[in-house]
Amino acid sequence: MDARNVRIGETGLEQLIQWLRQSGRPQSLEALTQQYLVILKELVRVEEEA
């Protein structure tokens, strides 16, 4: 992969933090990872549509 083609877009960390705060309780690493993947998939889908 050519580094000139790599773009860093929205990371989704703000959304993950918001989700974690809304849950109101500690989450497992597995739950955090699953939710983060959901967020990233949505971000990719939105960017592909743009």
C-alpha positions in Angstrom: 0.0 0.0 0.0 1.3 3.4 -0.9 1.3 5.7 2.1 0.2 8.6 -0.1 -3.2 7.0 -0.6 -3.9 6.5 3.1 -6.4 9.0 4.6 -7.2 9.3 8.3 -10.8 10.2 8.6 -13.2 10.1 11.5 -12.1 7.6 14.1 -15.4 7.2 15.8 -13.8 7.5 19.3 -16.2 10.2 20.3 -19.1 8.0 19.4 -17.6 5.1 21.3 -17.2 7.3 24.4 -20.7 8.5 24.1 -22.0 4.9 23.8 -20.0 4.0 26.9 -21.3 6.9 28.9 -24.9 6.1 27.9 -24.5 2.5 29.0 -24.1 3.8 32.5 -21.9 0.9 33.6 -18.4 -0.6 32.8 -18.2 -2.7 29.7 -16.0 -5.6 28.8 -13.2 -5.2 26.3 -15.2 -7.6 24.0 -18.3 -5.3 24.2 -16.2 -2.2 23.5 -14.5 -3.9 20.5 -17.8 -5.0 19.1 -19.4 -1.6 19.4 -16.3 0.1 17.9 -16.5 -2.2 14.9 -20.2 -1.3 14.5 -19.3 2.4 14.6 -16.4 2.0 12.1 -18.5 0.0 9.7 -21.1 2.8 9.7 -18.5 5.5 9.2 -17.1 3.5 6.2 -20.6 3.1 4.7 -21.3 6.8 5.1 -18.0 7.8 3.5 -18.6 5.4 0.5 -22.0 6.9 -0.1 -20.5 10.4 -0.2 
